[in-house]
Amino acid sequence: MAEPRIADAMSASLLVRSMCGEAVKLLRQLVEDYGSFFDSSGYLNSEGRKALEAAVRSLMKDHGWVKKCVGRARKRATYENIVKLLEIVSEACGSIQAST
């Protein structure tokens, strides 16, 4: 009877890791492809905001603590704030992956 619980826990941890990985991947794309996602004054353009929202959507489902950091990045979507968000998320996701 305990085996399904273990399988459920393992699939849940894999899902969390994949969501984290997807969010980090999208945030890295934003940072690495500056010309496509940021305007001349250093703020996210409409395509950049779409990518940010896609990354955030996957994180907010399981990691509510990200909300404050995300709010700051959404409100003032500068290159620096996106880099800070990427650092926080990749560090947190790295610790999640290490603990599972």
Order of alpha helices (4+ residues) and beta strands (2+ residues): alpha-alpha-alpha-alpha-alpha
